[in-house]
Amino acid sequence: ELEALAQMYEATGDSGILTNMVAWADICTSQRNDLMSAANGGQRVMWTGKIDEVWCPNEPSSSDAGYAGSENEDTEGHIAYCAKVILENPSIWNTTVPDGNPFGYGATYLQRATNYLAKCDEANDEYSLHWFIQPTTLLLVGPTNSAWTKFDENVNAFNREMMFTSGFQRLAEAHELLGDNPARVAQYDSIVKSNVTYMLNKILNFSGNPKTVKGQTCYNWPYSPTDSSGSETTEIHGEYDVLGFWRAYNRTAYGYSLSNMAPFANTLADVMYLGTNTFSGEVNGGDGT
């Protein structure tokens, strides 16, 4: 919903949507584990043994309450998207947000945006960049210690990698607009491009790709870049996969071409659409389960 508010504000410039979006972003920012009270589910000792600067995806009562993975970075992506749309409109930077500044993140829209970025950058430095980014390749790699592996959660499925790239890309775009930290922009951009290129190459080289259906170039791809067979499910997973590629395509600094992206649209139209408002459960046209 927060992502949708940002998209609608970009499309319409409606000030009411902006006010609502900022209210949501304030609340989301305040829910970072180390900022939120224990009574509300914060202050958790995470799998690292610390009260990490993360957004926890699970309930406090969950057996995996100490887990934070791709969902954490995706939350940053939504918050940073709010900052981005503010920064795209310098005319509102010094306008007072009409909400009384309930969380103390700043009276003006610019102050809110810079505070959101700061909170996300802090979280990345303390957690995501430290634990999940391989320094030599910049690829996403899960920790190998038992405290992490006991969750049996991965970071490398297409949809989960796209959750990570969401945060890094939106933060890069926002910092670029602000012009405050070129080194961080370059760092985040390098991470996104390395991982999206890795994923796109895996799809291009997946068995049978590219394939031609109804005269159009289409793709099939599995759940994870490391899988050698199978077909991705269309709901949630497939949606996040394509959203991530589309988002990266729209940042010209990454250099992806329309020829890389069009087969995703062709796949929807010529493989997944089964007629009479019916769509397949898998991206290869199968129903799945």
N, C-alpha and C positions, 0 to 999 in steps of 0.2 A: 504493500500500500504506500509506503514512503517513497519507493522507487517510482510508483505510478504518479504520485503527487508531483515529483520533480519533472517527470515527462510532461504532465499536463501544464505545469507552469511554463516550461520551455515552449510549449505549443501555443499557449494563450496569453501569457503575461498577466494573468488574473491575480490581483493582490490578495484576494481571499484565499486562493489556493496556496499562495506563498506563506501567509500567516499560519495556515493549518499545517503546512509542511514543516515550518520552523518549530511549531509546538511539538510535533512528532519527533523531530530530530533532537530537540532538547531532552525529551524523555529518554529516547534511545541512548543518547550520550551519557546521561546520568546513570544508566543501567550497567555501565562498565563495572566489572566485579569489584575493583578496589574503590570505586566511588559510591557504590550502592551499599546501604546499611545491611547488616546481617539479618535484621528483621524482615527485609524485603528480598532476601535471597542472595545478597552480596557477601563480600568478605570471605569467600570460600578459599580454602586451601586446595589448590588444583593438583593435578598429577605431578607437577614439578616440585611440590612441597612448598610452594609460595602462594601468596594471594596475588595471582597474576593480573595484569592489566588486560583483561579479556572480556568479551561478551559471551556469557555462558549459554549454550543452546538447550541445556537440560534443566529440569526442575531441581530445586535443592534437595528434594526427597529421592531423586533418582539414584540408582546404584552407580550410575556414571556421572554423578554431579560434578566430578573433577575434570571432566573432558571438555576440551575446546579445540576445534579443528577448523575445517573450511568454513563452517557457518559463522565463526568469529570474524573472519576477514570479509565475508559477504556483508555482514552488518556494517562494517566500516565502509564498504562500498556504498551502501544506502545513505549513510550519514555524509560521506564525502560528496555524493551526488547533490545533496542539498547545498553544501558549501559551493559546489561548482556553479549551480544555477544562480546563486547569489552573486558570485564573482563574475559571471557573464554579463551582469547588469550594473556597471559602476554608478549609474544614476540613483540607485537605491542604497549604496554602501553606507552613507551617513544618515539614512533615514532611521528613526527610532522604531523598533519592533513594538507593535501595540499590545504587548502582553505583560508588561510590568517586570520583565526579566526575572522570572520565577526561580531559575537555577543559577543566576549570577554569571551567565556566560557572555554578557555584554549587552549594552542598551541598543546598539545599532546592528543592522544586518551584517556589516563587515566584521564587527566584533564577534558575532555569532559564528560566522563562517571560519574565521581564523581560529577560534576556540575549538570548533569541531575538528579542524585539521590537526591542531596541536594534540588533541586527545587521541586521535587515530595514529599519528606518528609516534607518540609515546608508546602506544600499545604495540606497534610494529617493532620498534627498537627493543622493547623488553621481551617480546614473545614471538611473533610470527617470523621476523627476520632471523632471530636467534635460533629457533628450533626447526624451521621447515624449509629454508632456502639453502641449497647446496652451494657453497661459496664459489667453487670452480666453474660450475655449469649454470648456476642461477635457477636450476630446475627444482621443483617441489619434491621433497623427499621426507618421508615420515621418520620421526625418531625411532631408534632401535632398542631403547631400554625398556625393561619390562613394565615400568610404570605407565608407559604409553601403549605398548603392544597389547596389554590386557584388555583394552577397550575393543580390540578387533575392528578398528575404524581405519579407513584408508584416506589418503589425500590425493590420490592419483587418478581416480575415475574422472572421465571428462567433465561431468557436472561439478565435481568437487574442485577440480583445478580451476574451473571458471568462477567458482565462488572466491577463490584466492585472487584471481586476476581482477575481479570486480573491485576489490579494495585498492589494490595497487594502481590500477589504471585510473580510477576516479580521483585518487589522491594526486597522481601525477598531473592530471588535467587541471585540477583545482590549483595546485601550486604553480603551474605554468601561467595560469591566468593572473595569479597574485604576483608572480615574478619575484618571489622571496627566497627560493631555495633551488637553484638549477641543479645542484648536485643530487638532491633528493629526487627531483623529476627524472634525472638520468638513471638513477638507481632503480626506481619503480618501473620506468619504461623498459629497462633492460630485462627485468624479471618477467614482465608481461610478454614481451616479444619472444623471449627464450622459450617460455612455456606454451604460448599459443602456436608458435612455429613448430615446436615439437609435436603438439597435438594434431595440427593440420597435416604435417608430414605422415603421421601415423595413419590418418584417414586416407590420404592420397595413395598410400602403399598397402592399405588393407585389402584382403582377398577380394578380387572382382572389381575393385575401383580403378578408375571411374567406370561406371556402367551406363549404357544408353537405354533409356526407356522412352518410348513414344518420340524418338528422335532427339531427346534432351539428355544432357549429361547429368547423372545423379550419383549420390553416395549411399553406401551402407557403412555403418560403423558400429563397433561394439560398446559395451559399458565402459571399458577402460582402455587406454592406449596400449597397455601391455597384453590385452586379450588377442588371441589369434583367430577367434571365431565368435559367433553370436551376433546379435543385433540389439542396439540400444532401444529401451522403451521410450515411447513418445511423450508420456506425461511426466512432468517434473524434470526427469533426467534429460531427455532429449531437448526439452524447452531451455534448460540452463545451458546445455552444450551450444545450441545455436545462438542463444542470446550472447554468450561470451565471444563467439566468433564475429557476430555482427558488431558488437561493441568495439572489438579490436580493429575491425575493418574501418570503422568510422574515425579512428585516430590515424590520420595520414602518416604520422611519424613511424608507424609500424610497417607501412608499405605493402599491405595486402591488396590484391587485385580483385576486381569484380568477378573475374573468371574463377577465382578460388571460392567465392561465396555463392554464386548463382546456383551451383548444383544442390545446395541445401534447399533453396526455394523450389527447384525442379523436383526434388525428392518429395517435398510436401504435396506439390500439385499432381505429380505423375505416378508416385508410388504409394504414398500414405493416404491420399484421398481415394476412397473406395466408392464414391458416388452416393447420392441421396443424403448428403450431410453426414456421412459416416467416414471415420478415419481409422487407420490401423493402429494397433497397440504397440507396434515396433516399427522402426524406421525402414525396414526392408519390406514393409507391406503386410507382415504377419500380425496376427491378433495377440500373440503372447498369451498371458494369463489374465 
